[in-house]
Amino acid sequence: MLEHAPEGWTDTERELWEAFRRGNVFDRRSGDAATDDPFGDAVWGPGRTVRARVLAHLLLAGPAAATGRVASLRLNGVLVTGALNLAGGAIGHYVELRECRFERKILISEASASTLRFVTCLIPRLEASRLTTTGDLHLARCRIPEGVRLTDAKVGTDLLLNQTVLGGDRYGRALSADGLAVHQDFEAERVDVEGELSLRTARIGGRLSLRGAQLRAVPQNRTCLNAVRLTVGHTLYLTSSADGGWFGSRSYYGSGYGQNPPPGAPSTPFRAYGRVRLSDARFESACLISGEFHLEGDDELSLRRIHTPELRFTCRIRPTGTVSLSRARVGNLVDTPDAWPRGRHLGLTGFVYEVLRPVGPFSVQQRIAWLEGSSVDFQPESYEQLAAALRRDGADDDAREVLYAKQRRRHRTLPLPARIWGRVQDATVGYGYRPGRAGLWLLLAWALGSIWFATHPLEPLKADEHPHWNPVLYTLSQLVPVVELGQQGWNPGGLSQYVSAGLVIVGWLLATTVVAGATRMLQRG
């Protein structure tokens, strides 16, 4: 190994050689905020300039560490000229660059490294497909106008993109990370993305946090978040980020890292302008969604076939397009009535949930309207699913209300004769779910029958027997023929015979409904 920098290196690069050997920070910042801003227009001269091939030499074939020191590449306020090409290399040193500018893209595809940290850096593009790290990969507060490629990369601990600004490539992809594997957390809080953020088939061992992220699709690609078949070992956050502590923080994470905003505190919501695809995703702990979804035309928030123990859907602003939960399976459904879209932009076909835990008041009528706002005309299984969840919570009355609504909705889809008969059933007994209504009809029939027989007394069956005539008891004995009230000795004839027969039929129909309702009440008691 050379003990001195190679011939042809500038004085600045020779100083970097010694700083690398000693593990010191190579800091070329002036102390003036405007001059040191890597995203500003200030010109950085030769004293702050290092060629990319010098960095590659240090990382891939650098000098031995000074005695008693650990070699590392730690740069502050440096301009890197040329393309930094580390593709396929083995980077054994710690790398940390803060407030640096890169003239051209960084290539580290197929490389292996320990920990790589780029904080508040300007990087035209980062190519890192199939990169493997044993430690962290940090890209916090960077600006990467042509996007990042992390396809099939493997990050040993955490991946961090907090407050980073990403632009898209020629295909409109800002972050291409299909097949990405992160052993612990993936934090992209307050990230600002112009293009598609693609995480198809990615595997995150811990949390995936997009709190306060701003995702905007581009005309050539209407998808802003594509996470089909994503697997998250803990929780997905598409939620707000508390404003306090982020700006001016010197830490890698920002003091808002991992925190939910307290109620009423200023916060920045997650916003998505374009399609969001989470179909077939798995979240081992929870999926938290409370952001803003600005969907146009055929844009959709797709939660089709997701699996999670808890889904929190508590958007403060209703999504403007379609939200689909078709074939999704969740344990707890935590929501609010105002979070769901209106105008038949909700897909609930085959949606299965175990327990309802609304954040605020969510009446059974609002739940029924939630079902009937689905994009499909009539789905009986959706009503059965809701009724079953209400029964598990002990809300039997609400469950019957849902099943009653199911029958009313079903009869609206039948041919005209069936619809007419359905109206009769609804008005009289509420399809069996309104036993009180049947009792009122029974009382009305009793009153009308009593009036009729009071004005049309009957002849006795036997001329030589004259039982006591009581029109009220006689009418009741016809309505409830299983009860003997001493009024069986009369012989109705003419129109009274038809009235009597009608009372018997009405009595059987209505009385059985009343008895069934009373039985349910006793069983519930």
Residue pairs with C-beta under 8 A, 6 or more apart in sequence:
1 63
1 64
2 63
3 63
4 14
4 17
5 13
5 14
5 17
6 57
9 17
9 54
10 46
10 49
12 28
12 46
12 47
12 48
12 49
12 50
13 50
13 51
13 54
15 26
16 26
16 50
16 54
16 58
16 75
17 58
17 63
18 24
19 25
19 26
19 74
20 26
20 58
20 62
20 63
20 71
20 72
20 73
20 93
21 62
21 63
21 64
21 65
21 66
21 69
21 71
22 65
22 66
22 69
22 71
23 65
23 69
23 70
23 71
23 72
23 74
23 94
24 74
25 74
25 75
25 76
26 74
26 75
26 76
26 78
27 75
27 76
27 77
28 44
28 47
28 48
28 75
28 76
28 77
28 78
29 36
29 76
29 77
29 99
30 36
30 77
34 40
34 42
35 42
36 42
36 77
36 99
37 99
38 77
38 99
38 100
38 101
38 120
38 121
38 122
38 143
39 122
39 143
44 77
44 79
44 101
48 77
48 78
48 79
49 78
49 79
49 80
49 81
50 75
50 78
50 79
50 80
50 81
51 80
51 81
51 82
52 80
52 81
52 82
52 83
52 84
52 85
52 102
52 103
52 104
53 82
55 73
55 80
55 84
56 84
56 85
56 86
56 89
58 73
58 93
59 73
59 86
59 89
59 91
59 93
59 95
60 86
60 89
60 90
60 91
62 71
62 93
63 71
64 71
65 71
70 94
71 93
72 93
72 94
72 95
72 96
73 93
73 94
73 95
73 96
73 97
74 94
74 95
74 96
74 97
75 96
75 97
75 98
75 100
76 97
76 98
76 99
76 100
77 98
77 99
77 100
78 97
78 100
78 101
79 100
79 101
79 103
80 100
80 101
80 102
80 103
81 103
81 104
82 103
82 104
83 104
83 105
83 106
83 107
84 102
84 104
84 105
84 106
84 107
85 107
86 106
86 107
86 108
86 111
87 107
87 108
87 109
87 110
87 111
87 127
88 109
88 110
88 111
89 108
89 111
89 112
90 111
90 112
90 113
91 108
91 111
91 112
91 113
91 114
91 116
92 113
92 114
93 114
94 114
94 115
95 113
95 115
95 116
95 117
96 115
96 117
96 119
97 117
97 118
97 119
97 121
98 117
98 119
98 120
98 121
99 119
99 120
99 121
100 118
100 121
100 122
101 121
101 122
102 121
102 122
102 123
102 124
103 124
104 124
105 123
105 124
105 125
105 126
105 127
105 146
106 123
106 125
106 126
106 127
106 128
107 127
108 116
108 126
108 127
108 128
108 131
109 127
109 128
109 129
109 130
109 131
109 149
110 129
110 130
110 131
111 128
111 131
111 132
112 131
112 132
112 133
113 131
113 132
113 133
113 134
113 135
114 133
114 134
114 135
115 133
115 134
115 135
115 136
115 137
115 138
116 133
116 135
116 136
116 137
116 138
117 136
117 138
117 252
118 138
118 139
118 140
118 142
119 138
119 140
119 141
119 142
119 252
120 140
120 141
120 142
121 142
121 143
122 142
122 143
123 142
123 143
123 144
124 144
124 145
124 146
125 144
125 145
125 146
125 147
125 148
125 149
125 169
126 139
126 144
126 147
126 148
126 149
127 149
128 137
128 148
128 149
128 150
128 153
129 149
129 150
129 151
129 152
129 153
129 176
130 151
130 152
130 153
130 154
131 137
131 150
131 153
131 154
132 153
132 154
132 156
133 154
133 155
133 156
133 157
134 156
134 157
135 156
135 157
136 155
136 156
136 157
136 158
136 159
136 160
137 153
137 155
137 158
137 159
137 160
138 158
138 159
138 160
138 252
139 148
139 160
139 161
139 164
140 160
140 161
140 162
140 163
140 164
140 252
140 253
140 254
141 162
141 163
141 164
142 161
142 164
142 165
143 164
143 165
144 164
144 165
144 166
144 167
145 165
145 167
146 167
146 168
146 169
147 166
147 167
147 168
147 169
147 173
147 174
147 175
147 176
147 195
148 166
148 174
148 175
148 176
148 177
149 176
149 177
150 175
150 176
150 177
150 180
151 176
151 177
151 178
151 179
151 180
152 178
152 179
152 180
152 181
153 177
153 180
153 181
154 180
154 181
155 180
155 181
155 182
155 183
156 183
157 183
157 184
158 182
158 184
158 185
158 186
158 187
158 206
159 180
159 182
159 185
159 186
159 187
160 187
160 188
160 252
160 253
161 175
161 187
161 188
161 191
162 187
162 188
162 189
162 190
162 191
162 253
162 254
162 257
163 189
163 190
163 191
163 192
163 246
163 254
164 188
164 191
164 192
165 191
165 192
165 193
166 174
166 175
166 191
166 192
166 193
166 194
166 195
166 197
167 174
167 194
167 195
168 174
168 194
168 195
168 196
168 218
168 221
169 176
169 195
171 220
171 221
172 195
172 196
172 217
172 218
172 219
172 220
172 221
173 195
173 196
173 198
173 221
174 193
174 194
174 195
174 196
174 197
175 193
175 195
175 196
175 197
175 198
175 199
176 198
177 197
177 198
177 199
177 202
178 198
178 199
178 200
178 201
178 202
179 200
179 201
179 202
180 186
180 199
180 202
180 203
181 202
181 203
182 202
182 203
182 204
182 205
182 206
183 205
183 206
184 205
184 206
185 204
185 205
185 206
185 207
185 208
185 209
185 234
186 204
186 206
186 207
186 208
186 209
187 207
187 209
187 253
187 257
187 258
188 197
188 208
188 209
188 210
188 213
189 209
189 210
189 211
189 212
189 213
189 241
189 254
189 256
189 257
190 211
190 212
190 213
190 214
190 241
190 246
190 254
190 268
191 197
191 210
191 213
191 214
191 215
192 213
192 214
193 213
193 214
193 215
193 216
193 224
194 216
194 218
195 216
195 217
195 218
195 221
195 224
196 217
196 218
196 221
196 223
196 224
196 225
196 226
197 215
197 224
197 225
197 226
198 223
198 226
198 227
199 208
199 225
199 226
199 227
199 230
200 226
200 227
200 228
200 229
200 230
201 228
201 229
201 230
202 227
202 230
202 231
203 230
203 231
203 233
204 230
204 231
204 232
204 233
204 234
205 233
205 234
206 233
206 234
207 232
207 234
207 235
207 236
207 237
207 258
208 230
208 232
208 235
208 236
208 237
209 237
209 258
210 225
210 236
210 237
210 238
210 270
211 237
211 239
211 240
211 241
211 256
211 260
211 270
212 240
212 241
212 267
212 268
212 269
212 270
213 238
213 270
213 271
214 271
215 224
215 225
215 271
215 272
215 273
215 274
215 276
216 224
216 273
216 274
217 223
217 224
217 273
217 274
217 275
222 274
222 275
222 299
223 274
223 275
223 276
223 277
224 272
224 273
224 274
224 275
224 276
225 272
225 274
225 275
225 276
225 277
225 278
226 275
226 277
227 277
227 278
227 281
228 277
228 278
228 279
228 280
228 281
229 279
229 280
229 281
230 236
230 278
230 281
230 282
231 281
231 282
232 281
232 282
232 283
232 284
232 285
233 284
233 285
234 283
234 284
234 285
235 283
235 285
235 286
235 287
235 288
236 278
236 281
236 283
236 286
236 287
236 288
237 270
237 288
238 270
238 272
238 288
238 289
238 290
238 291
239 260
239 269
239 270
239 288
239 289
239 290
239 291
240 260
240 261
240 267
240 268
240 269
240 270
240 290
240 291
241 256
241 261
241 267
241 268
241 270
242 256
242 259
242 260
242 261
242 262
242 265
242 266
242 267
243 256
243 261
243 265
243 266
243 267
243 268
244 255
244 256
244 265
244 266
245 254
245 255
245 256
246 254
246 255
246 256
249 255
249 256
251 257
261 267
269 290
269 291
269 292
269 316
270 290
270 291
270 292
271 291
271 292
271 294
272 291
272 292
272 293
272 294
272 301
273 294
274 294
274 295
274 299
275 295
275 299
275 300
275 301
275 302
276 293
276 300
276 301
276 302
277 300
277 302
278 287
278 301
278 302
278 303
278 306
279 302
279 303
279 304
279 305
279 306
280 304
280 305
280 306
281 287
281 303
281 306
281 307
282 306
282 307
282 308
283 306
283 307
283 308
283 309
284 308
284 309
285 308
285 309
285 310
286 308
286 309
286 310
286 311
286 312
287 303
287 306
287 308
287 310
287 311
287 312
287 330
288 312
289 311
289 312
289 313
289 314
289 315
290 312
290 313
290 314
290 315
290 316
290 339
291 315
292 315
292 316
292 317
293 301
293 315
293 319
293 320
293 321
293 323
294 320
295 301
295 319
295 320
295 321
295 322
296 320
296 321
297 321
298 321
299 321
299 322
300 321
300 322
300 323
300 324
301 319
301 321
301 322
301 323
301 324
302 324
303 311
303 323
303 324
303 325
303 328
304 324
304 325
304 326
304 327
304 328
304 347
305 326
305 327
305 328
305 329
306 325
306 328
306 329
306 330
307 328
307 329
307 330
308 330
308 331
309 330
309 331
309 332
310 330
310 331
310 332
310 334
311 328
311 330
311 332
311 333
311 334
311 335
311 353
312 334
312 335
313 333
313 334
313 335
313 336
313 339
313 340
314 334
314 335
314 336
314 339
314 359
315 339
316 338
316 339
318 338
318 339
318 340
318 341
318 342
319 340
319 341
319 345
320 341
321 341
321 345
322 341
322 345
322 346
322 347
322 375
323 340
323 341
323 345
323 346
323 347
324 346
324 347
325 346
325 347
325 348
325 351
326 347
326 348
326 349
326 350
326 351
327 349
327 350
327 351
328 350
328 351
328 352
329 352
329 353
330 352
330 353
330 354
331 353
331 354
331 355
332 353
332 354
332 355
332 356
332 357
333 353
333 355
333 356
333 357
333 389
334 357
334 358
334 359
335 358
335 359
335 362
336 358
336 359
336 360
336 362
337 358
337 360
337 361
337 362
337 366
337 370
340 346
340 370
340 373
341 373
342 373
343 373
344 373
344 374
344 375
345 373
345 375
346 370
346 373
346 374
346 375
347 374
347 375
347 376
348 371
348 374
348 376
348 379
348 382
349 374
349 376
349 379
349 382
350 381
351 382
351 385
352 385
353 385
353 389
354 389
354 392
355 389
355 392
355 393
356 362
356 367
356 389
356 390
356 393
364 390
364 395
364 398
364 401
364 402
365 401
367 386
367 398
367 402
368 386
368 401
368 402
368 405
371 379
371 382
371 383
371 386
371 402
371 405
372 405
372 409
374 382
377 413
378 409
378 410
378 412
378 413
380 406
380 410
383 402
383 403
383 405
383 406
383 409
384 403
384 406
386 399
386 402
387 399
387 400
387 402
387 403
387 406
388 399
390 396
390 398
390 399
390 402
391 399
396 520
396 524
400 433
401 433
403 433
404 430
404 431
404 433
404 434
407 422
407 426
407 431
407 433
408 422
408 426
408 431
411 418
411 419
411 422
411 423
411 425
411 426
412 419
414 422
422 431
425 431
428 437
428 438
428 441
428 509
428 510
429 435
429 437
429 438
429 441
429 509
429 510
429 513
430 437
430 438
432 513
432 516
435 513
435 514
435 516
435 517
435 518
436 517
438 510
438 511
438 513
438 514
438 517
439 510
439 514
441 506
441 510
442 479
442 506
442 507
442 510
442 511
442 514
445 475
445 479
445 503
445 506
445 507
445 510
446 472
446 475
446 476
446 479
449 471
449 475
449 478
449 479
449 499
449 503
450 471
450 472
450 475
452 471
452 475
452 496
452 499
453 471
453 474
453 475
453 496
453 499
454 471
454 472
456 495
456 496
457 469
457 471
458 469
458 474
458 490
458 491
458 492
458 493
458 496
459 490
459 491
459 493
460 466
460 467
460 489
460 490
460 491
461 489
461 490
461 491
462 489
465 489
467 486
467 487
467 489
467 490
468 486
469 490
470 487
473 485
473 486
473 487
474 485
474 487
474 490
475 503
476 483
476 485
477 483
477 484
477 485
477 487
477 488
478 500
478 503
478 504
478 507
479 503
479 504
479 506
479 507
479 510
479 511
480 507
480 511
481 504
481 507
481 508
492 499
492 500
